[in-house]
Amino acid sequence: MKNFISVNDVDDMNALVAKALAYKRNPFADRNLGADKRIGLLFLNPSLRTRLSTQVAAKNLGMEAIVFNVDKEGWALEFEEGAIMSGNTVEHVKDAAPILGQYFDILCIRTFPSLKNREDDYSELVMNSFLQFAGVPIISLESATLHPLQSLTDILTIKESWHSNSLWDEGTRKPKIVLTWAPHVKPLPQCVANSFAQWVNAWGEADFVITHPADYELSEAYTKGAIITTNQNEALKDADFVYVKNWSTYNDYGKIYSNDPAWMLTEEKLQLTNNAKVMHCLPVRRNVELSDEILDSENSLVTKQAGNRVWAAQAIISEILKG
């Protein structure tokens, strides 16, 4: 593996998941793999789980991890080619990235969409600039359109949880996975929803349904292959896993058209499912996106899901180091 930006960088998803779960059983199996190597974590926006889990994963492999919050501690970076830098930006990525490539063996980038201009955000200018100029492997810690480490975590959490079900072992049926939109107090990007859809579709080992209010369609580039409906109750019927996530509008980009609290997942709605396990990438707005009764119930996988972020990151770092 040369870089980790999307599911397209993965040759064998099940093998990668198996590797992550092996690290969960034995975190220090490759404790010297990254000896005398450095991994740089550059954050252009805040992070909690992604930052800490990647640091822990790197440490488990013997790497030194250095975190740099570009948005708070560094110069404002320019990314436009041919820019006349007479405004707020101080340093061009063409100058910064090659230097960072000399400091680190692997460079991790966390950026965020503006939600103002879809063409700009979906061009992935920031991530592509580091890919072009850094000269070392790049790991996405979330980009303007995707969150691949989260999605790898989600797949391994689903496989880990479903594996105890005898139906999985016998191969008599696939799990039904539902991605459902949830209300939120502000517009959020499509990154997690895009990425989850991309990974589940690429995995191909589940019946996959996406449900959202009218006008909240995601890009077909990520959802093709899923069943899509605006009837949440219909979507939830007989679900084995329900992934709850808010996202803003894609077509009329970055807007909130509806914030209907009726879309919040509750215990009553969960009765429509096959006693489904509930997932969320966190942070979560309690009693807005998800009710307390769900989050604090035995159906909630959010704590296990967040814990698994370490093993997903460790598997990716290991693949790049070995590659």
C-alpha positions in Angstrom: 0.0 0.0 0.0 1.5 3.3 -1.1 -1.2 5.7 0.3 -4.5 5.4 2.1 -7.0 7.9 0.8 -10.1 5.8 0.0 -11.3 2.2 -0.4 -9.6 2.2 -3.8 -6.2 1.9 -2.0 -7.2 -1.5 -0.5 -6.6 -4.7 -2.4 -8.3 -7.1 0.0 -10.7 -5.6 2.5 -11.4 -8.8 4.4 -7.6 -9.4 4.8 -7.2 -5.9 6.0 -10.0 -6.3 8.6 -8.5 -9.6 9.7 -5.1 -7.9 10.2 -6.8 -5.1 12.3 -8.5 -7.7 14.5 -5.3 -9.6 14.9 -3.7 -6.4 16.2 -6.6 -6.1 18.6 -5.8 -9.5 20.0 -2.0 -8.8 20.1 -1.3 -5.0 19.9 2.5 -5.4 20.0 3.0 -8.2 17.5 4.9 -5.8 15.3 6.3 -3.5 18.0 9.6 -3.0 16.1 8.2 -2.5 12.6 8.3 1.2 12.9 11.5 1.5 14.9 13.5 4.7 14.1 10.6 6.0 11.9 8.4 9.1 12.4 4.8 9.7 11.5 3.5 13.2 11.2 -0.1 14.0 12.0 -1.2 17.4 10.5 -4.6 18.7 11.5 -6.3 21.5 9.7 -9.4 21.0 11.9 -10.0 19.5 15.3 -10.0 15.8 16.2 -10.3 13.6 19.2 -10.6 9.9 18.3 -8.8 10.1 15.0 -5.8 11.9 16.5 -5.4 9.8 19.6 -6.1 6.4 18.0 -3.6 7.1 15.3 -1.0 8.1 17.8 -1.6 4.9 19.9 -1.5 2.8 16.7 1.8 4.3 15.7 3.3 3.8 19.2 2.2 0.1 19.1 4.3 -0.3 16.0 7.3 1.4 17.5 7.0 4.7 15.6 7.4 8.2 17.0 4.3 10.3 16.3 4.4 14.1 16.1 1.2 16.1 16.0 1.0 19.5 14.4 -2.2 21.6 14.5 -1.8 23.7 11.4 -4.9 25.7 12.0 -3.7 26.9 15.4 0.1 26.6 15.4 1.3 27.0 11.8 1.2 29.4 9.0 -1.9 29.7 6.9 -1.3 27.5 3.9 -2.1 28.4 0.2 -3.1 25.6 -2.1 -4.1 27.4 -5.3 -1.7 27.0 -8.2 -0.3 30.4 -9.4 -1.8 32.2 -6.4 -0.7 35.8 -5.7 -0.1 35.5 -2.0 -1.0 39.0 -0.9 -3.8 38.0 1.4 -4.0 35.9 4.6 -2.0 32.9 3.4 1.7 32.9 4.3 3.2 29.7 2.9 2.4 27.6 -0.2 1.9 23.9 0.1 4.4 23.5 -2.7 7.0 24.8 -0.3 5.7 23.2 3.0 4.9 19.7 1.8 8.3 18.7 0.5 9.9 19.8 3.8 7.4 17.8 5.8 8.3 14.8 3.5 11.9 15.1 4.7 10.9 15.2 8.4 8.5 12.2 8.3 8.4 8.7 6.9 4.6 8.8 6.7 2.4 12.0 6.7 -1.2 12.0 7.9 -3.5 14.8 6.8 -6.8 15.9 8.4 -8.8 18.5 6.5 -12.4 19.6 6.3 -14.7 20.9 3.5 -15.8 24.5 3.4 -19.4 23.5 2.6 -19.5 26.7 0.4 -18.4 25.5 -3.0 -19.0 21.8 -3.9 -16.7 21.9 -6.9 -13.8 23.1 -4.7 -14.5 20.7 -1.9 -15.0 17.6 -4.1 -11.8 18.4 -6.1 -9.9 17.3 -2.9 -7.3 20.1 -3.5 -5.7 19.9 -0.1 -5.3 16.1 0.0 -4.2 16.0 -3.6 -1.6 18.7 -3.0 0.1 16.7 -0.2 0.0 13.6 -2.4 1.7 15.6 -5.2 4.3 17.4 -3.2 5.2 15.6 0.0 7.1 12.7 -1.6 6.1 10.2 1.2 3.1 8.0 1.8 -0.1 9.9 2.8 -2.8 8.7 5.1 -6.1 10.5 5.2 -7.4 11.3 8.6 -10.5 12.7 6.9 -10.7 14.8 3.8 -13.3 17.0 2.2 -15.3 14.1 0.9 -14.2 10.9 2.7 -13.1 9.4 6.0 -11.5 6.1 5.2 -10.1 5.2 8.6 -13.5 5.6 10.1 -15.0 3.4 7.4 -12.4 0.6 7.8 -13.2 0.8 11.5 -16.9 0.5 10.8 -16.5 -2.6 8.6 -14.4 -4.4 11.1 -16.8 -3.5 13.9 -19.7 -4.9 11.9 -17.7 -8.1 11.0 -16.6 -8.5 14.6 -20.1 -8.1 15.9 -21.8 -10.3 13.3 -19.2 -13.0 13.5 -20.8 -14.4 16.7 -24.0 -14.9 14.8 -24.2 -18.5 13.4 -25.8 -17.2 10.2 -22.5 -15.5 9.4 -20.6 -18.7 9.8 -23.0 -20.8 7.8 -23.2 -18.1 5.1 -27.0 -18.4 4.9 -27.7 -14.7 4.7 -26.0 -11.3 4.6 -26.5 -8.7 7.4 -28.8 -5.9 6.5 -27.1 -2.5 7.1 -29.0 0.7 7.2 -27.4 4.2 6.9 -29.9 6.7 8.2 -29.8 10.5 8.2 -30.3 12.2 11.5 -31.1 15.7 12.6 -28.4 18.1 13.6 -28.1 21.7 14.8 -25.8 22.8 12.0 -24.8 21.7 8.4 -22.2 18.8 8.4 -20.2 17.5 5.5 -21.0 14.3 3.6 -17.6 12.7 4.4 -18.6 9.9 6.8 -21.7 9.0 4.9 -19.9 9.1 1.5 -17.1 6.9 2.9 -19.4 4.4 4.7 -21.4 4.0 1.5 -18.3 3.5 -0.6 -16.9 0.9 1.7 -20.0 -1.1 2.3 -20.7 -1.2 -1.5 -17.1 -2.2 -2.2 -17.3 -4.9 0.5 -20.3 -6.5 -1.1 -21.2 -8.7 1.8 -24.3 -6.9 3.1 -27.7 -5.8 2.0 -27.3 -2.1 2.1 -30.0 0.6 2.5 -29.6 4.3 2.8 -32.5 6.4 4.1 -32.8 10.2 4.3 -35.4 13.0 3.9 -36.1 14.3 0.4 -33.3 16.5 -1.0 -30.6 14.9 1.1 -29.3 12.6 -1.7 -25.6 11.8 -1.6 -23.3 11.7 -4.7 -24.1 8.6 -6.8 -20.3 8.1 -7.0 -20.5 6.7 -3.5 -24.0 5.3 -3.2 -24.4 3.3 -6.4 -25.3 -0.2 -5.4 -27.3 0.7 -2.4 -31.1 0.8 -2.0 -32.1 4.4 -1.3 -35.4 5.4 0.3 -37.0 8.4 2.0 -39.1 6.1 4.2 -37.1 5.6 7.3 -39.5 3.1 8.9 -39.4 1.0 5.7 -35.6 1.1 5.7 -35.3 0.0 9.3 -37.4 -3.1 8.9 -35.4 -6.2 9.8 -32.1 -4.3 9.9 -29.2 -5.9 11.7 -27.0 -2.7 11.9 -28.1 0.9 11.9 -25.5 3.6 11.2 -26.8 7.0 12.3 -25.2 10.1 10.7 -26.2 13.6 9.8 -25.1 15.3 6.5 -26.0 18.5 4.7 -27.4 18.7 1.2 -25.3 17.7 -1.7 -27.1 19.2 -4.7 -27.9 22.6 -3.2 -24.6 22.2 -1.4 -24.1 22.5 2.3 -27.6 23.4 3.3 -30.1 22.3 6.0 -33.5 21.9 4.4 -35.1 19.8 7.1 -34.3 19.3 10.7 -37.3 17.1 11.5 -36.8 15.6 15.0 -38.9 12.6 13.9 -35.8 11.3 12.1 -34.0 10.8 15.4 -33.5 7.1 16.1 -35.5 6.0 19.2 -36.2 2.8 21.1 -39.6 2.7 19.4 -38.1 2.8 15.9 -35.5 0.2 16.9 -38.4 -2.2 17.4 -38.8 -2.3 13.6 -35.3 -3.8 13.3 -33.9 -7.3 14.0 -32.7 -6.1 17.4 -30.2 -4.0 15.4 -26.8 -2.9 16.7 -26.5 0.9 16.5 -23.4 2.8 15.2 -22.3 6.4 15.1 -18.8 7.8 14.4 -18.9 10.3 17.3 -19.1 13.0 18.5 -22.9 12.7 18.8 -25.5 15.2 19.8 -27.5 13.3 22.4 -31.2 13.5 22.0 -30.8 15.3 18.7 -29.1 12.7 16.5 -29.6 9.7 18.8 -31.6 9.3 22.0 -30.1 8.6 25.4 -32.1 5.4 25.5 -30.3 4.0 22.4 -26.8 5.3 23.2 -26.9 3.9 26.7 -28.5 0.5 25.7 -26.9 -2.8 24.9 -27.7 -2.2 21.3 -25.2 0.6 21.1 -21.8 -0.2 19.5 -20.5 3.3 19.6 -17.9 2.7 22.4 -16.6 -0.5 20.7 -16.6 1.3 17.4 -14.5 4.1 18.7 -12.1 1.7 20.4 -11.6 -0.1 17.2 -10.2 3.1 15.6 -6.8 2.1 17.0 -6.7 -1.3 15.2 -7.9 0.1 11.9 -5.1 2.8 12.0 -2.5 0.2 13.1 -3.4 -2.1 10.2 -3.0 0.8 7.7 0.2 2.1 9.1 1.6 -1.5 9.1 0.6 -2.0 5.5 2.4 1.2 4.4 5.5 0.4 6.4 5.7 -3.1 5.0 4.9 -1.8 1.5 
